[in-house]
Amino acid sequence: MVDSSRIARNCERAVITAYQELKQVGTNDVSAFNACTTLYRIHHPESSLNEARRLVSEWIDHHVVKKSNEPTKGCDCAVK
């Protein structure tokens, strides 16, 4: 499991945390991905569905699949 506390962007951290928790309780990949796309759009209602899907898939690939500790390009929101 990825330590999401090191992810600077709030929306990105929320997406990765939610994805991991959903997968831990047995949610299938597609349902977890769709839920995380919805979560991203709650953080960014101005985002198109395609943009949300692209970012969520990039973040899951980066943090969960590749287990990278490097920052991502991500969205344009303020990093806190």
N, C-alpha and C positions, 0 to 999 in steps of 0.2 A: 504494500500500500504506500502511495506517495505521501510524503509529509507536506500537506498543502499549506502549512503555515509560512513556508518560504516563498509562496507565490504572492507577489506584490499587489496585483490588480484584484480588487474585491470581486468583480464579476467572474473572473477566471478562477479564483480560489473557490467561489461558490459552486461553479460548474464542476470542477474536478472533485470537490468533496462530495457533492450530490451523486455524481457518476459512481464513485467508489463505494459509497454507502448503498446505493441501489444494487450494484453488482454483488455486494456482500450478502444481501438478503435474497439473492437468487433472481433478480430481475434480468430479463434477457437483454442483449446488447441494443437491439433496436428500440425497445421501450425505454431503456435508460438514456439512450441518445436523444430520443424525442422529448423526454422529460427535461433533460439538460438544455435542449434548444429552447424550450418554453421558458425555463428559468433565465437563460441569457436574455430573452426578449422581455422579461419582466424588468431586468436591470437596464435594458436598452430598447424601449418600445419604438424608437426611431429606426431600428435595424430591420432590414428585410428578412424574410424567412431564409432566403438563400445565403445571405451574409451570416446569419446566426448559425446555420448548419455548417458553413465553411469554418467559422472560428471554433465552434465546439468540436468539430472533427479534428481540426489541427491541434487543439489543446489536449484532447484525449490521446491522440497519437504521440504528441510531444511528452506529456507528463506520465501517462499510464502505460502506453505501449513501449516507447523508447526509454522511459524512466530518466529523461534528461533533467539536469539541474539548471540548465541555462534558461535565461528569460526568453519569452516568446515575443513576437511582434505584436500579436493580439489586436485588441481594439484601440480606439483613440481616446478612451476615457482616461481620466486622471489616475495615475498610479499613486496609491497611498501607502 
